[in-house]
Amino acid sequence: MKKLILSCLFILVFIGINPYRSFASWPIGKYRDIVIPSMFLYHQTDRFDRNGHRIKGDPGTGFTSYSANLYVGYGISRRLDLIASVPYVYTQNKFANGDKITNQGLGDLYMGLSYNLVNFNYVRYLSVQVSGIAPLYNRSLELGLGNYGAELKLMYCGNLPKSIANKGYFNTEVAYRRYFDVQGPDQLSFSGTVGYPISHHDQLSLELLFFRSFSSNKAFNPNINNARDYAFFKPSLNYGHQFTRRFSTFIGGYYTPFGKNTGVGYGGSVLAIIKI
C-alpha cells in the first residue's frame, strides 16, 4: 500500500493548468511528510475564440510561462493532512510589433486541509479538501488573478477494479473554486487519471481534464494565469521512475485540442517526490 500511495501521488501534479493543485487524494499518513519540488512550462501562440474555433496567432506573438513550485504535505492524523503549495512564476508575452512584457515573482499561495471520509479496505479512498488561495504579488504583475479565493474538492482514488486490470490505479476529482472579486471567477474542474506500471520501477499515466471558468469579464487574455472566462479540455501523458522508496522523479507533457476563449496551449512538467 505504501508503494501504491507513492506511485499515485505524482499524477495529481499534472491535473490542472498550474502547479496549485494538491496531492491529497491519497492520505499521507500520520506524522509523515512529503516534499515535491517541480518545474512547469506553458506556451501558446494560437487561440480558440468564444465558439471554439481556432485562430492563428500573428507572427512573432505568443505567451510563455515558466514556474518552479514547492509543495509540502504533512499528515496530522491518519485521516487529516495539511497541504501547502507556492510557486515562483516567470511570464513573457510577445506582441506583433516586437514589444514584450515580462513579469516574475511569487504566485498564489495555496494552503488547505484534506480529510479522508471513507477508505474501502485501504484499497480505495474518498476524501474532501478545503483550501484557501492568497496572492503573494502586486496585482499589476499579472502573475495570477490577484484575488483571494477558496476551493472545495471531492476526490476518489485507489486501485483499479480487478474486472478492469490486475494492476494500476485511478484518480477522479471534482472541484469548485471561487475568487472573491466582483468579476469572480467561479471555476469548475472535472478530471480522471489512470496509471499503469510498465515495470517494477516505471509507470505511465493518462489524465483527462475539463476546466471551466465563469466570469462577467469575457475578454480574451493570452496570460492563462490572469484569464477569467474560458474553458478547455486537456489530455496529459506522464512517465515516472522510482529510484528508492523515498525518492521518485516524473516527467509529463500535455496539449489543448479544444477550448473556448483561451490559448491553444502545450507544455510539460518535471518533478521529484521526496518522502521524509
N, C-alpha and C positions, 0 to 999 in steps of 0.2 A: 504493500500500500504506500509506503514512503516513496518508493521509486515511481509509482503511478502519479502521486501528487507532484513530485518534482518535474516529471516528464510533461505534465499537463500545464503547469504554471506558465510556461513561456508562450503558449498560443494566445493568451489573453493580451499580450503586448501589442499584437497586430490587429486587434479589434478596435477600430476607430480611426479617426483621421489624425490623431495626435497622441502623444505619449501620456495623456492624463487618465487613461483607462486603468482600472485596478486589476489586481491578481487575486481577488478574494473569493472566486468560485470554490476553490479547494481550501479548506481550513489549513492555516499554517501550523497549528499545534501549540499547546500551552508552553509559554516561556521560550518559544523558538523565534528566531529572527531570519529574515530573508532580505538580501540587498540585491538590487538589479540595476546596474548601470546600462545605459543604452544610447544608441545614436539613430536618428531618423532623417530621411530625405524625402521631400515632396517637391515635384516640379510640374508645371503646366504651361503650355503655350496656347493651345486651342481651348474652346469653352463650349458649354451647352447653353442654349437660350432657354427661356421660360417654358417652351414647348418641347424641350428635349432634343432640338435639332443641333447638330454640331456645327460650330462656326470656326473657320480657320483664323488663327491669330495672325496679326500683321508681322512681317519680317522684323526680326530684332526684338520682338516683345516676349515677355514671359515672366513668370513668378516662380521663385525658388525659396524653399525654407529648409534650413538645417536645424536640428535640435539635439542637444545632449540632455538626457533625462536621468534622474536618480530616483528610484522607487525603493521605499523601505516598508517592510511589514513586520509586525510584532504580534505574537499570539498571546493575548491577555488570558485566555482560558481555552479549553478545548473547542468551544463554540464561537468565541468572540475574538476578533482580530482588529488591530489598529493599523491603518494603512495611510501612507503619505507619499506624494509624488511632486517633484518640482523640476521644471525644465529650464535650460538656457537656450534661447532661440536666436537664430540669425536669419533674417529675411532679405531678399533682394527682388525688387520689382523693376523690370526694364520696360521702357516705352519706345515707340516707333521713332521718335526724334533723337534717340540716343541717350536721353536722360535716364537716370535710375535712382531709386530711393532704397537706401539700405538702413536697416534697423537691427539692433541686437540688445539682448539683456535677459533677465529672468522673466519667465512667463507666468502662468497661473499656478498657484499652489493648490493642490488637490489633496484633501485630507478627510478621512471618514472612518466609520466602523462597519465591519461586516459580521453578520451573525448567522450561524448555521441553524436553520429552522428544524430540518429533519435530515438524518443520514439513514440510508437504506442499506443496512448491514455493512456499513463502511465501504460500499461499492459505488453508491451514487449519493449526491448531496444537493439539497435545496436550501439556498441561502438568500438573505436580503442584505442590501447595503445602503447606508445613508451617508452622503458625503457633502462637504462644503467646498466652494471654489472662491479663491481670493486672488485678485491681480497683484503682482509684485512689481509693477512697472508704471510709468507715466502713460496715460491713455493715448497721448499723441504718438507714441512709438508704434502703435498698431501691432503689438506682439500677441494680442488676444482681444477679446471684446471689451476689456477694461471694466467689467462689472462683476460684482459679487454674484454667486449663484449657489444652487443646491441640486443634488441629484438623488433619485431613488431608483434602485436597480434590483431586479429579481433574477436569480441565477440558478440554473440546474445543470449538473455536470456529473461525470463519472465514467465507468467502464461501458463500452458498447454492449448491448444485449447479445447473448450468445447466439441468438437466432439470426443476428446480422453478421457478426465476426467473432472469432475466438480471441482476438487481440484488439487493441485500440481503445480510444476514449472519445468523448464528445463534450462539448460545452455549448449551452444556449443562454442567451441573455436578452432581457427586455428592460430598457432604461428610459426614464423620463428626467430631463434636465431643464431647469428654469433659471434664467438670468434676470436679476432684479433691476430692470430698466423698463421705461415706458415702451420701448421698441422690442422688448424681450431680448433674445428669442426664447421660445419653447421648443425643445428638441426631443425627438423620439428616435430610438435606435433598436433594431432587431438584428441579432447575429446568431450564427450557428457555425460551429467548428467541429471537424472530425480529424483526429490524428491517428496515425498507424505506424508502429515500429517496423523498420525495414531491416534492422539487425539488433544485436544486443545493446548497442550504444547509440544507434542512429534512428531518426524518425522523420516522417513527413506529415504535414497537416494542411488541410484546405479549409479556409474560412470564408464565409459569405456574409456581407454586411449590407443592410439597408438603413440609410440615415436620412432623417427629415428634420429640417429646421424651419420654424414658423415665425415670421416677424412682420410688423407693419412696414418695415423698411425693405422694399423689394429690389433695391439697387444691386446690380452685379458688382462683386468685389473679387478680383483675382487672388487677393490675400485670403486664403482659406481660414486663417486664424481669426480674421476680422469680419467674415461674411455672416449674414444674418438669416436670409430667407433663401433656401436652396434644398436640393435633395440629390442623392446619388446612390448607386449600387456599386459595391466594390468587392471583387474576389481577391483573395491573397493566397499565395503558396509559400510555405515555410519549411525550413530544414533545421534540425537540431542534432547536436552531438554531446553526449555526456562523457566528460573526462574522468570524473570521480563522483562519488555520491553527493559531494558538496559543491561541485563546480561543473557548469554546463555552459555552452555557447550556442547561439542560434542566429540564423540569417533568414530574411524573408523579402519578398517583393510583391507589389500589387499594381493594379491598373483599374481605371474607372471607365467601363464600357458604356455606362448610361448615367445620365444626370439631368438636372434642371437648374438653370441659373447658377452653374458652378463650373469650375475648370475641368478639363479632361486630364485628370491628374494621374501621375505614376510615381513610384518611388520604392524605397526599401528600408530595411531596418537591420541592425546588428546589435546583439545584447549578450550579457552574461548573467547567469543566475548563481548567486553565492549564498550558501546556507551557513549561518554562523551558529 
